[in-house]
Amino acid sequence: MTTSEPSPFSPPSSPGRSADSAASDQPVEALDSLVLHATDNGVSWITLNRPDALNAVTWDQRERLIGLLADASADPDVRAVVITATGKGFCAGADLRGGTGSGERAGEERTSGDVARMIRRGAQRFIAAVLDCEKPVIAAVNGTAAGLGAHLAFACDLVLAAESARFIEVFARRGLVPDGGGAYLLPRLIGPQRAKELMFFGDAVPAPEAERLGLVNRVVPDGELAKTARKWAERLAAGPTRALALTKQMVNASFETDRAAAFAAEATAQEITMSTVDAREGVAAFVERRSPTYRGR
């Protein structure tokens, strides 16, 4: 990272690195500045950049994130994704002041079905985009992750957290049920009893406690978060991309399938993987007693 960058997590911009070019119209350009993006060494870096709002995300920001994750899936040169943020907050949840995307117009009375539609089209699509991304996704949690922001982190495949980070299930504090997949994600990570404790009370969970519970893979000093995220992401980007994608798919589906279906999916996935260039390279490297060089193909 260059010294001119405003944050350790600002996307790389040195020669040889490809960053998203700003669009010609001002609204898109402004949105690009609120969700930064760059690709470096096979890693797609997505950085929330509304530090004054603790990176609460508007509807438009969520749509950009969904698009960037879809682009990462489709781009063979992208082999891992990091989601992080600038400032003291990772993501304070949803900011509906930027619009709800539900189709309702200002001044109109809300009718039955509007909220459910808003949740399906907004928070649920947002979290599903992370779960369904075909590349490994790392959350580098630099500060507070609350509500939908916590669920964004929990949906990622690996979670790194700074020592100052904390996770908050804020919904009960507002008289609401968890949305954005919270009641789906948390029991799978820490079991139903612990999940209900966090959701019922809404207490802030410091990063070390989150690691102990199993919500976080690793807690690192604040100054080491960017370095550790880069190290993990580049290691994933050097791996067998299709094998990792299928592994992610199998693990994510494992809670919804019985043993027979899981075994069948495993056999099919191995059949697919064995036909890849990377699998042939892995076998050749083993036979030749050398380290494999995977191409993500």
Secondary structure, DSSP 4 states (H G I P E B T S, - for coil): --TT-SSTTSPP-STT-EEPPPPSSHHHHHHHHHEEEEEETTEEEEEE--GGGTTPBPHHHHHHHHHHHHHHHH-TT--EEEEEESTTEEE--B-GGG---SSPPTTPPP-TTHHHHHHIIIIIHHHHHHHH-SS-EEEEE-SEEETHHHHHHHHSSEEEEETT-EEE--GGGGT----TTHHHHHHHHH-HHHHHHHHHH--EEEHHHHHHHTS-SEEE-GGGHHHHHHHHHHHHHTS-HHHHHHHHHHHHHTTTS-HHHHHHHHHHHHHHHHTSHHHHHHHHHHHTTS-------
